[in-house]
Amino acid sequence: MRRFTELKVWERSHQLVLKVCQLTAGFPRSEVFGLTSQLRRASVSVPANIAEGAKRRSQRDFAHFINVAEGSLSEVEYLLALSRDLGYVSAADVEQTLGETTQVLRMLASLRRAVERSK
């Protein structure tokens, strides 16, 4: 398997983490241990699971970690929508970020299918 840093989906998901950190920096202080923390942890989970899975011995294990990353990214989507609905972030910023999550989800699904076929 290639190094995780060579995977385009890892790079895009890493950029998404940076965006989420930027967005949550403006959240209310009362959310530091709540929504801010949860949204950041969920976003970090995506590239972290790609990285961990890339070093697993079997393709089946790698596919599992990609699937975990997909789940974390779905959590990010919900938490972004909640943040918008609570008025913590603008609808425009959320829509732009959700567009990126959709692209990363597509890339993850494609990678998972390719890994599953190569078992």
C-alpha positions in Angstrom: 0.0 0.0 0.0 1.1 3.6 -0.7 1.8 6.0 2.1 -1.4 7.7 3.3 0.1 11.1 2.4 0.0 10.0 -1.2 -3.7 9.5 -1.2 -5.7 12.5 -2.6 -8.6 11.6 -0.4 -6.3 12.0 2.7 -5.1 15.4 1.5 -8.7 16.6 0.8 -9.9 15.3 4.2 -6.9 17.0 5.9 -7.9 20.3 4.2 -11.4 19.8 5.5 -10.1 19.5 9.1 -8.3 22.8 8.7 -11.5 24.4 7.4 -13.6 22.9 10.3 -11.0 24.3 12.8 -11.3 27.7 11.2 -15.1 27.6 11.3 -15.3 26.5 14.9 -12.9 29.1 16.1 -15.8 31.5 16.0 -18.2 29.3 18.0 -19.3 30.5 21.4 -17.0 29.8 24.3 -19.8 27.8 25.9 -19.4 25.2 23.1 -15.6 24.6 23.6 -16.2 21.3 25.3 -19.4 20.6 23.4 -20.1 21.1 19.7 -16.7 22.6 18.9 -14.9 19.7 20.3 -17.2 17.1 18.8 -17.1 18.7 15.3 -13.3 18.9 15.4 -12.9 15.3 16.7 -15.2 14.0 14.0 -13.4 15.8 11.2 -10.0 14.7 12.5 -11.2 11.1 12.6 -11.5 11.1 8.8 -7.9 11.5 7.7 -6.7 9.7 10.9 -8.7 6.6 10.0 -7.4 6.7 6.4 -3.8 6.9 7.8 -4.3 4.1 10.2 -6.1 1.9 7.7 -3.4 2.4 5.1 -0.9 0.6 7.4 -3.1 -2.4 8.2 -1.9 -5.7 6.9 -5.0 -6.7 5.0 -7.2 -4.9 2.4 -10.2 -6.0 4.4 -8.9 -4.0 7.4 -8.1 -1.0 5.2 -11.7 -1.1 3.8 -13.0 -1.2 7.4 -11.1 1.9 8.3 -12.2 3.7 5.2 -15.8 2.9 6.2 -15.2 4.3 9.7 -13.9 7.5 8.0 -17.2 7.6 6.0 -19.2 7.4 9.2 -17.2 10.2 10.8 -17.7 12.3 7.7 -21.4 11.8 7.9 -21.2 12.9 11.5 -19.4 16.1 10.4 -22.2 16.8 7.9 -24.8 16.6 10.6 -22.8 18.7 13.1 -22.2 21.4 10.4 -26.0 21.5 9.8 -26.6 21.8 13.5 -24.0 24.6 13.8 -25.8 26.5 11.0 -29.2 26.0 12.6 -27.9 27.2 15.9 -26.5 30.3 14.2 -22.9 29.6 15.0 -21.8 29.7 11.4 -23.2 31.2 8.2 -25.3 29.2 5.8 -22.9 30.1 3.0 -19.9 28.7 4.9 -21.8 25.5 5.8 -22.9 25.0 2.2 -19.4 25.4 0.9 -18.0 23.0 3.5 -20.8 20.5 2.9 -19.9 20.6 -0.8 -16.4 19.6 0.2 -17.7 16.8 2.5 -19.7 15.4 -0.4 -16.6 15.3 -2.6 -14.6 13.6 0.1 -17.4 11.1 0.7 -17.4 10.2 -3.0 -13.7 9.8 -3.0 -13.8 7.6 0.1 -16.6 5.4 -1.4 -14.6 5.0 -4.5 -11.4 4.1 -2.6 -13.3 1.6 -0.4 -14.8 -0.1 -3.4 -11.3 -0.4 -5.1 -9.8 -1.8 -1.9 -12.6 -4.3 -1.5 -12.2 -5.5 -5.1 -8.4 -6.0 -4.5 -8.9 -8.4 -1.5 
